[in-house]
Amino acid sequence: MTIQAKSEYGTFRDSLKAPVHRWFTYPAGYSHKFVEAKVREYGLGWDSTIADPFLGTGTTSVTAKMLGINSVGIEAHSFVYWVAKTKMFLHYDIDELVSAIPEVSAKARDLSAQLDWENIWPPLVYKCFTDDNLRQLAGLRQAINDFDDQPHVRDFLKLALTSTLRIVTTAGSGWPYIAPSKYQSKKVNRHAFDEFQARCRLMVADIQQVQALDLPYSSHDVLSGDARKMDSYVADETIDLIVTSPPYLNNYDYADRTRLETYFWGIHESWADITREVRDHLVVAATTQVRMSTMNGVRECPGIREVDERIHRTLTEIIARLGEMRAVKKGRKTYDYMVAGYFEDMLQVLTSAWNVLKPDGRFVLVLGDSAPYGVHIPTELIFGELAVAVGFSSFEIEQIRTRGGKWGHNPQRHNTPLRECILTIVK
Ligand SMILES: C[S@@+](CC[C@H](N)C(=O)[O-])C[C@H]1O[C@@H](n2cnc3c(N)ncnc32)[C@H](O)[C@@H]1O
C-alpha cells in the first residue's frame, strides 16, 4: 500500500465512488478502503465481528457486509444514524423498487401544482433553492411521506431525495454548513425532479450490483446510541476489531451539519431542536456544545485524574492556557471546556472499548491533532497514553497526511502544522 493511498483513508473521497457508500455525501466520513485494509491485515473472516462506535453514515458496517463479516455500529446523531441504517438494507425486491420511482414522481408532479409550498419550511430552506425547485421538492417530499405501506422503499426514496438537496441547492458553501453569507451564490440549472430520478437510478444500479454478488450471510447491528456506553449494548470480549474515526478536537459541530436536511424533512425546526435532540448527545468536540454553567467540574478532568496523574497534569496545563487565552482572544471561545469535555468523554469510550474487545483485540482509529488558538494538542498521543492508562497493553501511531493547508490564507488561523494519523491500540 502506498503512502499516497493511505493519505485518503481519513477522507470520504474513495467512498464517494463506491456502490452504496456514495448514497449520501458525508464529508466527515472516511474511506471504505481503510476498513478493508484493516480487515485484511488482521485476517478477519466470517466468524469475526468488527465494531464502530462512531458509525457516521455507515462506512464500516457497509464494508463489513460486503466482506461477509459481522458488525456492530453505533451512531448518536439521529439523522446520520438513519442514513447508515438505510444504507444497510439491501434486500429490495427490484421490481417493486423500480415501479415505485415513476409512481412517486408522477404523484409529486401533481402535488407540486397544488401544494402551498410557501409556508412549510423554516426560512433557511427557502434561501437554498429556486422557487421552481422548492415547488418540485415540496411535491416530492409529500409524495414520499405518503408512500407509507412499504417502509423500506420509502426510506430508499427518502434517501434519494435527501442526497438530491445538495445537488440542486443554490447555496454556494455546501458542506459542512450552509453559510448565510453564501446564500444564492451558485447558479443552478438542475431540476429537482430530474436529479431525484437520477439518484434513484444510481441507487437501484448499486443494489443490483450488490445483489448479483450473492453475499454470504453475516449479521449486522446498527444502533442509535452512545459510543461512551458501547459496553452496555455489546457483550464483553465479543469484538475482534474496532475500526473508527471519532470526532476530532477541531470545533466541528456535527449536529449542525445536516441542518438543511432535517429542516427539509420537518425533523427539526430550530437550533434549540437540534441541540435537544442531537447536539447534547454527542461527544464534546465543539464550543457550541459547551455550557459553562454545567461543565465546571468537567474542566478539572476528574476522570482522567483518577486514571493517570501525568496525563492529567499535561491536559490541565493545556486547559489552563486555553482559559487564559479565552479572556483575551477574539471570539472568547470556550476551547478550555471543549478540550476537557472531549478527553473526559473519550476516556469513557476507551474503557468501553476495552470491555467489549476480545483479548489481543485491536482498537484502530483515524484521528487528527488540533491547535485551538494555536495551542497544539497531540490528540492521538494523549489518546494512546490514556488507552494504556485504562489497561490496553500498547499503542502505535502512523502519520498518513498533513492537514490544514486549505486554511493557510486565513489570517485568523494558527500556523501550527497538523496531521492525521492511524492510531492502533492493542488490548
Ligand atoms: C468522523 S464521524 C464518523 C464518520 C464515519 N466513519 C463514516 O464514514 O461515515 C464521527 C461521528 O461520530 C458521531 N458521534 C459523536 N458523538 C457520538 C457519540 N457519543 N456516540 C456515537 N456517535 C457519536 C458523529 O455524529 C459523527 O457522525
Ligand as a Chemical Component Dictionary entry (heavy atoms), coordinates in Angstrom:
data_LIG
# 
_chem_comp.id                   LIG 
_chem_comp.type                 NON-POLYMER 
_chem_comp.pdbx_formal_charge   0 
_chem_comp.three_letter_code    LIG 
# 
loop_
_chem_comp_atom.comp_id 
_chem_comp_atom.atom_id 
_chem_comp_atom.alt_atom_id 
_chem_comp_atom.type_symbol 
_chem_comp_atom.charge 
_chem_comp_atom.model_Cartn_x 
_chem_comp_atom.model_Cartn_y 
_chem_comp_atom.model_Cartn_z 
_chem_comp_atom.pdbx_ordinal 
LIG C1  C1  C 0  -15.841 11.355 11.953 1  
LIG S1  S1  S 1  -17.515 10.912 12.006 2  
LIG C2  C2  C 0  -17.513 9.215  11.561 3  
LIG C3  C3  C 0  -17.777 9.015  10.094 4  
LIG C4  C4  C 0  -17.826 7.578  9.642  5  
LIG N1  N1  N 0  -16.511 6.949  9.720  6  
LIG C5  C5  C 0  -18.337 7.493  8.197  7  
LIG O1  O1  O 0  -17.595 7.037  7.330  8  
LIG O2  O2  O -1 -19.461 7.954  7.930  9  
LIG C6  C6  C 0  -17.855 10.854 13.716 10 
LIG C7  C7  C 0  -19.292 10.516 14.030 11 
LIG O3  O3  O 0  -19.416 10.335 15.436 12 
LIG C8  C8  C 0  -20.743 10.696 15.789 13 
LIG N2  N2  N 0  -20.799 10.852 17.247 14 
LIG C9  C9  C 0  -20.451 11.909 18.011 15 
LIG N3  N3  N 0  -20.635 11.641 19.311 16 
LIG C10 C10 C 0  -21.080 10.368 19.386 17 
LIG C11 C11 C 0  -21.395 9.509  20.472 18 
LIG N4  N4  N 0  -21.341 9.918  21.746 19 
LIG N5  N5  N 0  -21.776 8.234  20.190 20 
LIG C12 C12 C 0  -21.864 7.803  18.906 21 
LIG N6  N6  N 0  -21.596 8.583  17.852 22 
LIG C13 C13 C 0  -21.196 9.851  18.070 23 
LIG C14 C14 C 0  -20.991 11.938 14.981 24 
LIG O4  O4  O 0  -22.369 12.203 14.843 25 
LIG C15 C15 C 0  -20.321 11.571 13.647 26 
LIG O5  O5  O 0  -21.242 11.037 12.749 27 
# 
loop_
_chem_comp_bond.comp_id 
_chem_comp_bond.atom_id_1 
_chem_comp_bond.atom_id_2 
_chem_comp_bond.value_order 
_chem_comp_bond.pdbx_ordinal 
LIG C1  S1  SING 1  
LIG S1  C2  SING 2  
LIG S1  C6  SING 3  
LIG C2  C3  SING 4  
LIG C3  C4  SING 5  
LIG C4  N1  SING 6  
LIG C4  C5  SING 7  
LIG C5  O1  DOUB 8  
LIG C5  O2  SING 9  
LIG C6  C7  SING 10 
LIG C7  O3  SING 11 
LIG C7  C15 SING 12 
LIG O3  C8  SING 13 
LIG C8  N2  SING 14 
LIG C8  C14 SING 15 
LIG N2  C9  SING 16 
LIG N2  C13 SING 17 
LIG C9  N3  DOUB 18 
LIG N3  C10 SING 19 
LIG C10 C11 SING 20 
LIG C10 C13 DOUB 21 
LIG C11 N4  SING 22 
LIG C11 N5  DOUB 23 
LIG N5  C12 SING 24 
LIG C12 N6  DOUB 25 
LIG N6  C13 SING 26 
LIG C14 O4  SING 27 
LIG C14 C15 SING 28 
LIG C15 O5  SING 29 
# 
